[in-house]
């Protein structure tokens, strides 16, 4: 029996969460280092998964299968394709930076009136989210996937509601109310989507007699399993609704700005760079894989929703006064690009969408974490409270600029490659949609450059005149992310080699081929 590498990759952060939570309350520093150690060990296992994965091999590799709830046909089945592998790598990569960035976010405040903040619980919750996200990427049993798809909501609820932005701490009841509202809204939206999905999961089992993704897709490909048109469409809608809430896609997006605005910057990164990727990943794996005809039937409407997300999110980002809410609305726009690439039904679009998930995670982490360092220094999220920061903290301003330029997909940085592929893939089949989507690029340049201008340039405001530059711990967080943005912007081949074969399998599921160019290339 081979070593269960996928189980170990998900189990290690879960064990770390339990160990961190068990550390005595007085030993907060020990808890932090323990959590960081487990996250780095998980990164090592994730790297081994990526190394052992063979892009040209079987579709699902490193598989594990064990009987679990035999009376209901539920199995503990794991397996990864190229899309899952890169997203597991992204998750394992970002968690150590999230922990480092939030090193002091759960410390008790010096103010004697402040409440005790459970430091161990903060880091244990982050590790538990990591375990559940990784298992969601690995699960090939649909019921198993559903369990962790929903279970990750609980630790996220406590991270949002229990650990607020330091700019709003200190006994402010209104701020506590806002945090509670954001956490409850996050939970209710996602639970509603999950309950609808549960009904669809049960319906799929009734129709297919199995929860195994591989068995169902094989049966559909061989013709031994046929679904009535209306049945397939209803089941697709049940799955898609839950994933669109998680993604988030307009008009199911309204929980995200509240959650990211009220959470600490590291938790905001955990939401949009890690947890939300489960929604778009699941669209590729489950919506297109299980319901190919319904996916093609729904494509026109989904493309319209994606375009609205792109333009609407970017427009609202332009008008934001709150730095963190600006990044949240920018993420809604970016998720619109990801969904657009998925449902363009072209190999370039889907490869670009997968790369977009990775590159958006890295670029948003870089921008949001630097913004968090800035907010911690000034004690305010309002853009108008800043000015002239680049004169007193040039390294902070420089890293903030690179994170912003990555967000607007500047050529030479990683997001440009993925956004370009999404637009090329969309133009090939839906040229009008591709033209509309380019508005998001123009608006992104506007909100990013205006944000930088208002916060970093101009006269130095008295409140920021003594602001310190990035410290060693903060540089250790930001520098590797920026280096990765530059490396993948110049040389994305390591990721495309893994992703492209998996995308071809997805294209085969929906029986689509890339449109032929109207003008053949000269030979």
Secondary structure, DSSP 4 states (H G I P E B T S, - for coil): ----HHHHHHHHHHHHHHHHHTS-TT-HHHHHHHHHHHHHHHHHHHHHHHHH--TTS-SSEEEEEEEEEGGGTEEEEEEE-HHHHHHHHHHHHHHHHHHHHTTTTTSPPSSTTSPP--HHHHHHHHHHHHHHHHHHHHB-BHHHHHHHHHHHHHHHHHHHHHSB-GGG-SS-HHHHHHHHHHHHHHHHHHHHHHHHHHHHHHHHHHHHS--BHHHHHHHHHHTS----HHHHHHHHHHHHHHHHHHHT-TTS-HHHHHHHHHB-HHHHHIIIIIITHHHHHHIIIIIHHH-HHHHHHHHHHHHHHHHHHHHHHHHHHHT-SBHHHHHHHHHHHHHHHHHHHHHTTSHHHHHHHHHHHHHHHHHHHHHHHHHHHHHHHHS--BGGG---HHHH-HHHHHHHHHHHHHHTT-TTSHHHHHHHHHHHHHHHH-HHHHHHHHHHHHHHHHHHHHHHHHHHSSSPPGGGTT-----HHHHHHHHHHHHHHHHHHH-THHHHHHHHHHHHHHHHHTT--PPPPSSPPP-
